[in-house]
Amino acid sequence: MRFVEHITIHLKDVSLARAKYEQRLNNAQLLRAGLKIDLLIENAKFEELQANSLRARKIYEQLDE
């Protein structure tokens, strides 16, 4: 998560940060369920900060599943 923050704040590369979230979520299947939930919440917050409410909504809907 710190790496994604670094990418967003210092490098200002939103597409790379988005790719890192997706990469972590794809690997989250191997991790405990609680971590995947945390990653989804952080990803949704990130999308909200990027003013991408549609993408944030889709992520929040994944939490509901």
N, C-alpha and C positions, 0 to 999 in steps of 0.2 A: 504494500500500500504506500509505503514511503517513496518507492521508486516512481509510482504513478503521480504522486504529489510533486515530486521533483520534475518530472517531465512536463506537467501542467504549468507549474509556477515558473520554473527557470528556463525551460526550453520552449515553453508556450506551444507545444505540439499536441493539440487535442486529438488528432487522428491516431498518433502513436499511443497516447494514454488510453484511448478507446480500445485499441488493439490489445494492449496489455491486460485490460479488464477482461476482454473476451477470452484471451489465452488462459488467464487464471481461472475463469469460470469453467472453461472446458476441462481443465485439470482438476477442478474442485470435486469431480465425481469420485476421485480417489481419496479425497479428504473427508473429514467428518461433516455431517449435515449442517451443524451450527456454523462452520466456517463458510460454507456456501451461502447461507443466509446473510451473514455479515458482508460477504463480497457483493451480493446482489443489492443490499442496502447502500453500500458505499458507491456502487456503480450508478444506482438511481440518483443519489445525491449529486454525484459528478455531473450527470446529464442535466439535472435541474440547474446547477451552476452554469452550465453551458447554454441555458435557455432552450433546451431540447425537451419540452414537456411530453411530446409523443413517445420518444424513446424511453424517458423516465417512467411513463405510464406502463409501457410494455414490460419493463423490468419489474415494477411493482406487481403487475399481474402474475408474473412468474412466481413471486413470493406467495401469492394466493393459491397456487396450484399445489 
